[in-house]
Amino acid sequence: MTSGFVALGMAFLLTVALGPVFIPILRKMKFGQTVRGDGLRAHLRKTGTPTMGGLLFLLPITVITIFLAEATVETFTALFITLGHGVIGFVDDYIKVVMRRPLGLKARHKLVAQAALGLVLALVAVFFLGRQGEVFIPGWGGYLQLGWWYVPFVVVFMVIGFANAVNLTDGLDGLAAGVTVVAALALMAISALAGRSDLAIFAGTVAGGCLGFLVFNRHPARVFMGDTGSLALGAALASLAVLGGTELMLPIVGGIYVAEALSVVLQVLSFRLTGKRIFRMSPLHHHFELLGWAEPRVVRTFWTVGLVLGLLGVLTLY
């Protein structure tokens, strides 16, 4: 656990140190956020805020992990999957911001690239780590045997699901970064308790990088992480869960992401089947804004719920 906190502190300090240098570069290159006109009108003031800020914490995560963590298959796989999603997000952001194509990377291209990275993660788990399709059930101690279904489970539910769930959560100042700090801390504790110091260090760098990013991303945000950051963070958490053999703990410690993604799915299904909406707007955080909650209140509430879920996830080990 100590090594994880050391990694957290180093990633935090490096991210904070890079911010004053990196953010002006993004602003000078005019990598500014474009806010959709059909969204909340209160968010229009955020137009022009530098985006692609995920690079700000991906560099410390990479450097500190390589510097501190043991060179294991798990360490390099987690970094590869995380940075691979960072590349996908960067291309998507670049198309939106620089090329002025609001839809960004085509959905099918994005999903194919994510599926390929998810397949790499699943194959590493099966062929290098000796997984036999078993998934640990938190709070029970037994295992769910998925057999060959384990591969599509990792690809679709873990990687594609959580990468895009974090992306959906990244809609308010500091929301995704703060929730990820808590989720990564929970996975750091779980990894440390399982004796996996390499994964604990990687989780610590993720938590520290996000904590440092919050210095610049808290309300009112001076920089946004963009898809560059959100897709990478979702992939990092999925990698930690799969490589640590704690796949079903992630939906607990990352329950906020699950709720955000489900709100979108339920909203779409309800409207198509009944013509009515369940929420005033999805993802879920926008629903609370339209109920009259101030943005900082929504963020603090989601952070608090995320903290409770993180603690609950760690307790399921016992």
DRENDO-1510 file (C-alpha; in Angstrom, 1 decimal, always signed):
<recs>
REC; n; res; u; v; w
REC; 1; MET; +0.0; +0.0; +0.0 .
REC; 2; THR; +2.9; +2.4; +0.8 .
REC; 3; SER; +4.3; +2.1; -2.7 .
REC; 4; GLY; +0.9; +3.0; -4.1 .
REC; 5; PHE; +0.7; +6.2; -2.0 .
REC; 6; VAL; +4.2; +7.1; -3.1 .
REC; 7; ALA; +3.2; +6.7; -6.7 .
REC; 8; LEU; +0.1; +8.7; -6.0 .
REC; 9; GLY; +2.1; +11.6; -4.5 .
REC; 10; MET; +4.6; +11.6; -7.4 .
REC; 11; ALA; +1.9; +11.6; -10.1 .
REC; 12; PHE; +0.1; +14.3; -8.3 .
REC; 13; LEU; +3.1; +16.6; -8.0 .
REC; 14; LEU; +4.2; +16.0; -11.6 .
REC; 15; THR; +0.7; +16.7; -12.9 .
REC; 16; VAL; +0.4; +19.9; -10.9 .
REC; 17; ALA; +3.9; +21.0; -12.1 .
REC; 18; LEU; +3.0; +20.4; -15.8 .
REC; 19; GLY; -0.3; +22.2; -15.6 .
REC; 20; PRO; +1.0; +25.8; -15.9 .
REC; 21; VAL; +3.2; +24.8; -18.8 .
REC; 22; PHE; +0.8; +22.6; -20.6 .
REC; 23; ILE; -2.5; +24.5; -20.4 .
REC; 24; PRO; -1.2; +27.7; -22.1 .
REC; 25; ILE; +0.1; +25.5; -24.9 .
REC; 26; LEU; -3.3; +24.0; -25.5 .
REC; 27; ARG; -4.8; +27.5; -25.4 .
REC; 28; LYS; -2.2; +28.9; -27.8 .
REC; 29; MET; -2.9; +26.0; -30.2 .
REC; 30; LYS; -6.6; +26.9; -29.9 .
REC; 31; PHE; -7.6; +23.4; -28.7 .
REC; 32; GLY; -10.8; +24.8; -27.3 .
REC; 33; GLN; -13.9; +22.9; -26.2 .
REC; 34; THR; -17.0; +23.3; -28.4 .
REC; 35; VAL; -20.2; +23.1; -26.4 .
REC; 36; ARG; -23.2; +21.7; -28.3 .
REC; 37; GLY; -26.1; +24.1; -28.8 .
REC; 38; ASP; -28.7; +21.5; -27.9 .
REC; 39; GLY; -27.1; +21.0; -24.4 .
REC; 40; LEU; -27.6; +23.0; -21.3 .
REC; 41; ARG; -27.5; +26.7; -22.0 .
REC; 42; ALA; -25.5; +27.3; -18.7 .
REC; 43; HIS; -22.6; +25.3; -20.2 .
REC; 44; LEU; -22.2; +27.6; -23.3 .
REC; 45; ARG; -19.9; +29.8; -21.2 .
REC; 46; LYS; -17.4; +26.9; -21.3 .
REC; 47; THR; -16.9; +27.2; -25.0 .
REC; 48; GLY; -13.2; +27.8; -25.8 .
REC; 49; THR; -11.9; +26.2; -22.6 .
REC; 50; PRO; -8.8; +24.1; -23.6 .
REC; 51; THR; -9.5; +20.4; -24.0 .
REC; 52; MET; -7.4; +17.3; -24.7 .
REC; 53; GLY; -6.2; +17.8; -21.1 .
REC; 54; GLY; -6.0; +14.1; -20.6 .
REC; 55; LEU; -2.4; +14.4; -21.9 .
REC; 56; LEU; -1.7; +16.3; -18.7 .
REC; 57; PHE; -2.1; +13.2; -16.5 .
REC; 58; LEU; -1.3; +10.5; -19.0 .
REC; 59; LEU; +2.4; +11.5; -19.1 .
REC; 60; PRO; +2.8; +11.3; -15.3 .
REC; 61; ILE; +0.9; +8.0; -15.2 .
REC; 62; THR; +3.3; +6.6; -17.8 .
REC; 63; VAL; +6.5; +8.0; -16.3 .
REC; 64; ILE; +5.8; +7.2; -12.7 .
REC; 65; THR; +4.6; +3.6; -13.5 .
REC; 66; ILE; +7.7; +2.9; -15.5 .
REC; 67; PHE; +9.9; +4.4; -12.8 .
REC; 68; LEU; +8.4; +2.8; -9.8 .
REC; 69; ALA; +6.5; -0.4; -10.8 .
REC; 70; GLU; +8.0; -3.8; -11.3 .
REC; 71; ALA; +8.3; -4.7; -15.0 .
REC; 72; THR; +5.5; -7.3; -15.1 .
REC; 73; VAL; +3.2; -8.4; -17.9 .
REC; 74; GLU; +0.3; -6.8; -15.9 .
REC; 75; THR; +2.1; -3.4; -15.7 .
REC; 76; PHE; +2.9; -3.1; -19.3 .
REC; 77; THR; -0.5; -4.4; -20.4 .
REC; 78; ALA; -2.3; -1.9; -18.2 .
REC; 79; LEU; -0.2; +0.9; -19.7 .
REC; 80; PHE; -0.6; -0.3; -23.2 .
REC; 81; ILE; -4.4; -0.5; -23.0 .
REC; 82; THR; -4.6; +2.8; -21.2 .
REC; 83; LEU; -2.4; +4.7; -23.7 .
REC; 84; GLY; -4.1; +2.9; -26.6 .
REC; 85; HIS; -7.4; +4.4; -25.5 .
REC; 86; GLY; -5.7; +7.7; -25.0 .
REC; 87; VAL; -4.7; +7.6; -28.7 .
REC; 88; ILE; -8.2; +6.8; -29.7 .
REC; 89; GLY; -9.5; +9.7; -27.7 .
REC; 90; PHE; -6.8; +12.1; -29.0 .
REC; 91; VAL; -7.8; +11.3; -32.6 .
REC; 92; ASP; -11.4; +11.8; -31.7 .
REC; 93; ASP; -10.7; +15.2; -30.0 .
REC; 94; TYR; -8.4; +16.3; -32.8 .
REC; 95; ILE; -11.1; +15.7; -35.4 .
REC; 96; LYS; -13.7; +17.6; -33.3 .
REC; 97; VAL; -11.5; +20.5; -32.3 .
REC; 98; VAL; -8.9; +21.0; -35.0 .
REC; 99; MET; -10.7; +19.7; -38.0 .
REC; 100; ARG; -14.0; +21.2; -36.8 .
REC; 101; ARG; -16.0; +18.0; -37.4 .
REC; 102; PRO; -18.4; +17.9; -34.4 .
REC; 103; LEU; -19.1; +14.2; -34.5 .
REC; 104; GLY; -15.4; +13.3; -34.3 .
REC; 105; LEU; -14.2; +9.8; -35.0 .
REC; 106; LYS; -16.9; +7.6; -36.6 .
REC; 107; ALA; -18.5; +5.4; -33.9 .
REC; 108; ARG; -17.8; +2.2; -35.7 .
REC; 109; HIS; -14.1; +3.1; -36.1 .
REC; 110; LYS; -13.9; +4.0; -32.4 .
REC; 111; LEU; -15.6; +0.7; -31.3 .
REC; 112; VAL; -13.4; -1.4; -33.6 .
REC; 113; ALA; -10.3; +0.1; -32.1 .
REC; 114; GLN; -11.6; -0.3; -28.5 .
REC; 115; ALA; -12.6; -3.9; -29.2 .
REC; 116; ALA; -9.1; -4.7; -30.6 .
REC; 117; LEU; -7.5; -3.3; -27.4 .
REC; 118; GLY; -10.1; -5.2; -25.3 .
REC; 119; LEU; -9.2; -8.4; -27.1 .
REC; 120; VAL; -5.5; -7.9; -26.3 .
REC; 121; LEU; -6.4; -7.5; -22.6 .
REC; 122; ALA; -8.6; -10.6; -22.7 .
REC; 123; LEU; -5.9; -12.7; -24.4 .
REC; 124; VAL; -3.2; -11.6; -22.0 .
REC; 125; ALA; -5.5; -12.6; -19.1 .
REC; 126; VAL; -6.1; -16.0; -20.7 .
REC; 127; PHE; -2.8; -17.0; -22.2 .
REC; 128; PHE; -0.3; -15.2; -20.0 .
REC; 129; LEU; -2.1; -15.1; -16.7 .
REC; 130; GLY; -3.7; -18.5; -16.9 .
REC; 131; ARG; -7.3; -17.4; -16.5 .
REC; 132; GLN; -9.8; -20.2; -17.2 .
REC; 133; GLY; -12.9; -18.0; -17.6 .
REC; 134; GLU; -13.5; -17.6; -13.9 .
REC; 135; VAL; -14.7; -14.3; -12.4 .
REC; 136; PHE; -14.5; -13.6; -8.7 .
REC; 137; ILE; -17.9; -12.8; -7.1 .
REC; 138; PRO; -17.5; -10.0; -4.4 .
REC; 139; GLY; -19.0; -10.6; -1.1 .
REC; 140; TRP; -19.4; -14.3; -1.7 .
REC; 141; GLY; -15.9; -15.6; -2.2 .
REC; 142; GLY; -16.9; -18.0; -5.0 .
REC; 143; TYR; -16.3; -17.8; -8.7 .
REC; 144; LEU; -18.6; -17.5; -11.7 .
REC; 145; GLN; -17.4; -19.7; -14.6 .
REC; 146; LEU; -17.8; -17.9; -17.9 .
REC; 147; GLY; -15.8; -20.3; -20.0 .
REC; 148; TRP; -15.1; -18.9; -23.5 .
REC; 149; TRP; -17.6; -16.1; -22.8 .
REC; 150; TYR; -14.9; -14.6; -20.7 .
REC; 151; VAL; -13.3; -13.0; -23.8 .
REC; 152; PRO; -16.4; -11.1; -25.0 .
REC; 153; PHE; -17.2; -10.2; -21.4 .
REC; 154; VAL; -13.8; -8.5; -21.1 .
REC; 155; VAL; -14.0; -6.9; -24.5 .
REC; 156; VAL; -17.6; -5.6; -24.4 .
REC; 157; PHE; -18.5; -5.1; -20.8 .
REC; 158; MET; -15.2; -4.3; -19.2 .
REC; 159; VAL; -13.2; -2.3; -21.8 .
REC; 160; ILE; -15.8; -0.8; -24.2 .
REC; 161; GLY; -18.3; -0.5; -21.4 .
REC; 162; PHE; -16.2; +1.3; -18.9 .
REC; 163; ALA; -14.2; +3.4; -21.3 .
REC; 164; ASN; -17.4; +4.9; -22.7 .
REC; 165; ALA; -19.1; +5.1; -19.3 .
REC; 166; VAL; -16.3; +7.3; -18.0 .
REC; 167; ASN; -16.6; +9.3; -21.2 .
REC; 168; LEU; -20.3; +9.9; -20.4 .
REC; 169; THR; -19.5; +10.9; -16.8 .
REC; 170; ASP; -17.1; +13.6; -18.0 .
REC; 171; GLY; -19.8; +16.3; -18.4 .
REC; 172; LEU; -19.3; +18.6; -15.4 .
REC; 173; ASP; -16.2; +20.3; -14.0 .
REC; 174; GLY; -14.2; +17.9; -11.9 .
REC; 175; LEU; -16.9; +15.1; -12.0 .
REC; 176; ALA; -15.1; +12.3; -13.9 .
REC; 177; ALA; -11.6; +13.2; -12.4 .
REC; 178; GLY; -13.0; +13.2; -8.8 .
REC; 179; VAL; -14.9; +10.0; -9.2 .
REC; 180; THR; -11.9; +8.3; -10.8 .
REC; 181; VAL; -9.7; +9.3; -7.9 .
REC; 182; VAL; -12.0; +7.4; -5.5 .
REC; 183; ALA; -12.4; +4.4; -7.8 .
REC; 184; ALA; -8.6; +4.2; -8.4 .
REC; 185; LEU; -7.9; +4.4; -4.7 .
REC; 186; ALA; -10.3; +1.6; -4.0 .
REC; 187; LEU; -8.6; -0.6; -6.7 .
REC; 188; MET; -5.2; +0.4; -5.3 .
REC; 189; ALA; -6.3; -0.9; -1.9 .
REC; 190; ILE; -7.7; -4.1; -3.4 .
REC; 191; SER; -4.5; -4.7; -5.4 .
REC; 192; ALA; -2.3; -4.1; -2.3 .
REC; 193; LEU; -4.4; -6.4; -0.2 .
REC; 194; ALA; -4.0; -9.1; -2.9 .
REC; 195; GLY; -0.2; -8.6; -2.8 .
REC; 196; ARG; -0.1; -7.0; -6.2 .
REC; 197; SER; +2.2; -4.1; -5.6 .
REC; 198; ASP; +2.7; -3.5; -9.4 .
REC; 199; LEU; -1.0; -3.0; -9.9 .
REC; 200; ALA; -1.3; -0.9; -6.7 .
REC; 201; ILE; +1.4; +1.4; -8.1 .
REC; 202; PHE; -0.4; +1.8; -11.4 .
REC; 203; ALA; -3.7; +2.5; -9.6 .
REC; 204; GLY; -1.8; +5.0; -7.4 .
REC; 205; THR; -0.5; +6.9; -10.5 .
REC; 206; VAL; -4.1; +7.0; -11.9 .
REC; 207; ALA; -5.4; +8.4; -8.7 .
REC; 208; GLY; -2.6; +10.9; -8.3 .
REC; 209; GLY; -2.8; +12.0; -11.9 .
REC; 210; CYS; -6.5; +12.7; -11.6 .
REC; 211; LEU; -6.1; +14.4; -8.2 .
REC; 212; GLY; -3.5; +16.7; -9.8 .
REC; 213; PHE; -5.7; +17.3; -12.8 .
REC; 214; LEU; -8.5; +18.4; -10.4 .
REC; 215; VAL; -6.4; +21.4; -9.4 .
REC; 216; PHE; -7.1; +22.8; -12.9 .
REC; 217; ASN; -10.4; +21.0; -13.7 .
REC; 218; ARG; -12.4; +21.8; -10.6 .
REC; 219; HIS; -15.2; +24.4; -11.1 .
REC; 220; PRO; -14.7; +26.7; -12.9 .
REC; 221; ALA; -12.5; +24.4; -15.0 .
REC; 222; ARG; -9.4; +25.8; -16.7 .
REC; 223; VAL; -9.0; +22.7; -18.8 .
REC; 224; PHE; -11.0; +19.6; -19.8 .
REC; 225; MET; -9.7; +16.1; -20.2 .
REC; 226; GLY; -11.6; +15.4; -23.4 .
REC; 227; ASP; -12.0; +11.9; -24.9 .
REC; 228; THR; -8.2; +11.7; -24.6 .
REC; 229; GLY; -8.5; +11.5; -20.9 .
REC; 230; SER; -11.9; +9.9; -20.3 .
REC; 231; LEU; -11.4; +6.9; -22.6 .
REC; 232; ALA; -8.0; +6.3; -21.2 .
REC; 233; LEU; -9.2; +6.5; -17.5 .
REC; 234; GLY; -12.0; +4.0; -18.2 .
REC; 235; ALA; -9.6; +1.6; -19.9 .
REC; 236; ALA; -7.1; +2.0; -17.0 .
REC; 237; LEU; -9.8; +1.0; -14.4 .
REC; 238; ALA; -10.9; -1.9; -16.6 .
REC; 239; SER; -7.3; -3.1; -17.0 .
REC; 240; LEU; -6.8; -3.0; -13.2 .
REC; 241; ALA; -9.9; -5.0; -12.6 .
REC; 242; VAL; -9.2; -7.6; -15.3 .
REC; 243; LEU; -5.5; -8.0; -14.6 .
REC; 244; GLY; -6.1; -8.2; -10.8 .
REC; 245; GLY; -8.9; -10.8; -11.2 .
REC; 246; THR; -11.5; -8.5; -9.6 .
REC; 247; GLU; -13.7; -7.8; -12.6 .
REC; 248; LEU; -17.0; -7.6; -10.7 .
REC; 249; MET; -15.6; -5.2; -8.1 .
REC; 250; LEU; -15.3; -2.5; -10.7 .
REC; 251; PRO; -19.1; -2.1; -11.2 .
REC; 252; ILE; -19.2; -1.5; -7.4 .
REC; 253; VAL; -16.4; +0.9; -6.9 .
REC; 254; GLY; -17.3; +2.5; -10.3 .
REC; 255; GLY; -21.0; +2.5; -9.6 .
REC; 256; ILE; -21.3; +6.2; -10.6 .
REC; 257; TYR; -20.1; +5.3; -14.1 .
REC; 258; VAL; -22.6; +2.4; -14.3 .
REC; 259; ALA; -25.5; +4.8; -13.2 .
REC; 260; GLU; -24.5; +7.4; -15.8 .
REC; 261; ALA; -24.3; +4.8; -18.6 .
REC; 262; LEU; -27.6; +3.1; -17.6 .
REC; 263; SER; -29.4; +6.5; -17.5 .
REC; 264; VAL; -28.5; +7.0; -21.2 .
REC; 265; VAL; -29.6; +3.5; -22.1 .
REC; 266; LEU; -32.9; +3.7; -20.2 .
REC; 267; GLN; -33.6; +7.2; -21.6 .
REC; 268; VAL; -33.1; +6.0; -25.2 .
REC; 269; LEU; -35.2; +2.8; -24.7 .
REC; 270; SER; -38.0; +4.6; -22.9 .
REC; 271; PHE; -38.3; +7.3; -25.6 .
REC; 272; ARG; -38.2; +4.7; -28.5 .
REC; 273; LEU; -40.7; +2.4; -26.9 .
REC; 274; THR; -43.1; +4.9; -25.2 .
REC; 275; GLY; -42.2; +8.3; -26.6 .
REC; 276; LYS; -41.6; +9.5; -23.0 .
REC; 277; ARG; -38.4; +10.3; -21.2 .
REC; 278; ILE; -37.5; +9.0; -17.8 .
REC; 279; PHE; -35.0; +11.8; -17.0 .
REC; 280; ARG; -35.1; +15.4; -17.9 .
REC; 281; MET; -31.8; +14.9; -19.6 .
REC; 282; SER; -29.2; +12.2; -19.7 .
REC; 283; PRO; -26.5; +11.4; -18.6 .
REC; 284; LEU; -27.8; +11.4; -15.1 .
REC; 285; HIS; -25.8; +14.5; -13.9 .
REC; 286; HIS; -27.7; +16.7; -16.3 .
REC; 287; HIS; -31.0; +15.5; -14.9 .
REC; 288; PHE; -30.0; +16.9; -11.5 .
REC; 289; GLU; -28.9; +20.2; -13.1 .
REC; 290; LEU; -32.3; +20.6; -14.7 .
REC; 291; LEU; -33.8; +19.9; -11.3 .
REC; 292; GLY; -32.2; +23.1; -10.2 .
REC; 293; TRP; -29.0; +21.8; -8.6 .
REC; 294; ALA; -25.9; +23.9; -9.0 .
REC; 295; GLU; -23.1; +22.2; -10.9 .
REC; 296; PRO; -20.7; +22.1; -7.9 .
REC; 297; ARG; -23.5; +20.5; -5.8 .
REC; 298; VAL; -24.1; +17.8; -8.3 .
REC; 299; VAL; -20.3; +17.1; -8.5 .
REC; 300; ARG; -19.9; +16.9; -4.7 .
REC; 301; THR; -22.9; +14.6; -4.4 .
REC; 302; PHE; -21.6; +12.2; -7.0 .
REC; 303; TRP; -18.1; +12.3; -5.4 .
REC; 304; THR; -19.7; +11.4; -2.0 .
REC; 305; VAL; -21.7; +8.5; -3.5 .
REC; 306; GLY; -18.6; +7.4; -5.3 .
REC; 307; LEU; -16.6; +7.4; -2.0 .
REC; 308; VAL; -19.3; +5.2; -0.3 .
REC; 309; LEU; -19.2; +2.8; -3.2 .
REC; 310; GLY; -15.4; +2.7; -3.2 .
REC; 311; LEU; -15.4; +1.8; +0.5 .
REC; 312; LEU; -18.1; -0.8; -0.1 .
REC; 313; GLY; -16.1; -2.4; -2.9 .
REC; 314; VAL; -13.0; -2.8; -0.6 .
REC; 315; LEU; -15.2; -4.3; +2.2 .
REC; 316; THR; -16.5; -6.9; -0.2 .
REC; 317; LEU; -13.1; -8.6; +0.0 .
REC; 318; TYR; -14.1; -9.6; +3.5 .
</recs>
